Amino acid sequence: MKTPRPLPEELRGRPFTLVDASLAGISPRRWRHGSLERFGRGIRMEGATAALPLSVRVRPFIEVNERCAASHLTAAELIGLPQRRQTESLEVYHLIRPEGAAHLARPYVIVHRMKLFEDEVMLVDGLPVTTPERTWLDMAEILSVDEIVAMGDSCVRVPRPELEGRDMPLCSIADLQRMIDRHKGKRGLRKAKEAIELIRVGSDSPQETLLRLALVRAGMPEPELNVPIISGDGSRQPEPDLSYRKYRIGIEYEGEHHGEEGQIVRDIDRSERYAALGWTEVRISKRHMLNDAKPAVVKIRTALIQAGWRRGD
């Protein structure tokens, strides 16, 4: 087999469609050359796609299929919502197309045909993707109630502009409720209805959500989320991940980044400020979240009892 002519610069290192190839002046012979990996009818690439961003990998599958948008797991990843990782051995992209559209069978693609309104699709990196609220409802088909709550908390949380470049939530609890009301009879609706009663504004991570749910299910008071401590002089002090102001207890969930040197210094400073304010700091890590967060519940319950809490308060 002859060495193929190099691809045009704009098509190197990414999957492309037959339309892309035609616009770039690629001949039919080059298109059919064995050096190009085939990803189904109308999509080729020179090399593997694994290291590419999801938006680059899924783009050609949307472009070759009319009236499609990324949905479910694919939409959740593109939007940045927490989700359970895919377990398929090969990468599979989830697409949605309106109810009544022709059936579509392609490799690497799971196509969901269901009711879809125009205002339930937005653009992400130029790609049509289901909105956060619609993605949340679709994921109720797949995730557990707790996982749906964590995704809902992520949708409605108020972002930190200095870190995320935006100051508005992805959607509101009212938007999530509108999806439930609009799609009666949809798969996963029962779980979505249960989950929306448990969604709260203020959780910054799925682990914070799961810890909150575990505490409430263990019969403990529901903690506040990311509410700053106000000192006697009116200044804002530490902002615990979860807190019980009545009992002056702040709970901090420490992810893997808390092992970094700079973060360790900040954590020590935070602990000193807790002590100066007369608050108790309870630090929770990944190991406390094992076995449905039972170790975390025990640790926090002990702190509450020591602070005067009794069941039924």
N, C-alpha and C positions, 0 to 999 in steps of 0.2 A: 504493500500500500504506500503510495506516495506521501511524502510529508505535506500536510495540508498548509495552505496559505494562512498566515496569522490572521486572527480575527481583528476587526476594527477595534480601536482602543475602547470605544464606548460599550462594547459587548464583552470585553474580557473580564473574567472573574465573577460573572453574575449570570443567572438564568435569563434567557430572552425568548421572545415569541417569534413566530414566523413573520409577523408584521414588522417587528424590530429588525429581523434579518433582511427583509426586503428593502426597508428604508435605508439600511446601512450598505446596500449593494451586494449582499452575499448571494452567491449563485446557488441554484438548487443542488448542484453537486456538492458544494461545500456544506450546505445544510444537512445533506444525507451522510456526510463523512463519519466514519466510525470513531473518530477522535472526540466527537461530541456526545456527551451523556444525554440520553433521552429521558424526559420526564413526562411521558405521555404525548398524545397528539398535539403538535404545535408548540412544544417547549423544548429547548436544548440548552446545554451549558458545557463549557470546556472545563472539566474538573468537578470537584465536590462542592456542595453548598453548605456543609455543616457550620463553617465558621462565619457565614454571612449573617447580617442582621435579619430578623424575621421579616421585616417589611420588604426587603430585597428578595427574599426567598419566595414569599407568597404572592408578590405582585403579578408575575406572569400567569398564575393560576386564576387570578381574578380577571385579568385582561382578556384571556381567551374564552371566558365564560360570560355571556351576557347576563345582565341583571343580577349580579352576584355581589356580596359584600362579605368581608371576613366576620366570623361570628364565634360564639362559644369560647373554647380554650384559646383559639387564635386571636380573637378580639381582646380577650382578657389580657393576654401577654402584650399585645400592641398598645393597649391603653395603660398598662402598668398596674393591673389589679391583681391582688394575691389569689393564687389558685393552687390546686393540687397538681403536681407535675404529671405530664402525660406518661403513660406506661407503654405506648405502642413502640415496637422495636424499630419501626421506620417512622420518619417524620410524616405526620398527617396534618393537613390543613383543613380547618372547618370553615365552610362557606354557607351562606344563607341566600336563598332566592325566594321570591314571593310565591305564596300559595297558588297553585294552578299552573306554574311554569313547568316546562317540559322536564322530565326526569333526566338527570345528568350523572353518568358513571365515568369517572376518570381515576387513574391511579394517583395516590398521594392526597386525595381529596375526599372529605366527607361532606356531602351536600345536604343541608336541611331545608326542606320546602315547607314553609309555614307562613301564617299571616305576618306581613311586614309592612309597616307604615313608613311613608317618606321621612317623617321626622324622627325615625328610629335609626337612621343611618347618618354618619358624619364622615369627614375626611381626616385621616391620620397619615402624615407623610404622603399626602396625595392619594391615599387608598380609601375606598369606601369601607367603613367599619361600623358595626352596630354601636350605638351610643352606650355609655356606661350603664344607664338604667335598663336598657334592653338586654345588654350582655349579662347583667346581674340576673335578670329573670330567666334567660336561657340557661345560665349555669345552674339554676335550681334543679334542672333535669339531671345534673351530674354530681353535684356536691352534697355533702351532709348539711344539716341545718346550721351547725356551728360554723362551717366553712362559708356558707351563704351569709351569715351574720358578719363574719370577718370581711368578706368582700363588700357587703353593704356599708360597714363602718368606713372602709377605705374610700368608697364612693362619696360619702357625705362629710368626711373630715375636712376641716379648714386647713389648707396647706400653709407652709411656712415660706413666704415669698423669697426670703434670702437664700433658701436652699433649693426650692423647686421652681422658681421663676413664675409662679402664679399665685393669686390670692383668693381664688374662688373654688369651692368644692366642685368635683366632677358633676355632681347632681345633688338633689335634695331628697329627703325622705318622701316628700310629696310626689316627686318624680317617680320614685320606686313604686309608690302606691298606685300611681296612674297606670303603670305597666300592668300591675295585678288586676286593676279594674278593667283594663282594655282587653286583656287576653284571657277571658273566661274559658275554662276547660283545658287550658294548656298543661302539658306535662310539667310536673314540678311545682304546680301552683300551690298545693297544700303546704309544701315546705317553705315556699316564698312567704305565704301568709303567716306562718309561724315565725319565720326569721325576722320579718319587718317589725314585729312587736319587740324584738330584742336589739335592734340597731340603735346606736347612740352616736351623737356627734362628739368627737374629742379623742377617739382612739387613734394612736399613731402607728400601730403595727398589728398584724394578726395575732401575735403572742399576747399583746395587751388585751385584745378582744377575748381570746380564749381564757385568759386568766380571770377576767371579769365574769364571764359566764360560769366558770368553775366555782368562783366565790359565791355567787348568787344561788347556784344549785346546791351548794353545801349549807344553805340556810343562813348565810352571812349577809350583812347589809350591802347594797349595791354601792360600789365606790364611785367617786367622782373621777373624771378623766382630764388630765393635764390642766388642772386649775391651779394658778399660782398661790403660794402662801403669802399672805399680806402681814407684814410685821407690825409691831405697835406704832411705828412712826409712819405707817401707810405705804412703805416701799414694797415692791414686788420681790419675793425671795424665790427659792427653788420651786419649780413647777413639776410636782411628782407625776409620774405616768398614771398612777391611780392613787387616790387618797381618801382618808376618813378625817375630815376636819374636826368633827366632834371629839375624836379620840387622839387627834394630833399625830396621825400616822401617815407617812408617805411611803408609797411602794414604787420601787424602781425596777423595771425589767432591763437586764443587762445583756445585750446581744454580744456577738463575737467581737465587735469593734471595741468593746470595753477593755480588751486586753492590750490595746495600743498604749504606748507610753504617755502621749498627750492626754488621752482619755482617762488614764489612771489618775493623773494629776487633777483633772477636772472632777473626777468622782470623789477624791479625797476632800477637795474644797467643798463640794456639795454636802458631804457627810458632816463636815465641821459646821456648816451653816445650819443644817438640821438640828444639831446638838445645841447650838447657840440659841435657837428659837424655841427650844424645849420640845421638839418633835422627835419621834422615833422613825428612823429610816429602816425599811425592810427591803433587802436586795434579793431579787429573784433572778435566777439564771436558767439556762436551758435544762439543766439537770432537774430543776424543781418542777418542770412541766411534764415530766414523764408520768405514765400511769394516770392520764386524764388530770394532770396538775395536782394530784393529791399531796405531794410534798410541799408545794407552794401554799395550798389551802391550810395545811397544818401549821406552817410557819407564820402565816398571816393571822390565823385564828388565835395562836398563842399570843401574838403581839396585841391583838384586840382585847383579849381577856385580861392581860396585864394592864391595859389602859382603862379597864373598867367596864368593857362591853359584856353583856350577858344575852344569851339567845332570847329573842322576843323584844329586845330594845328597838 
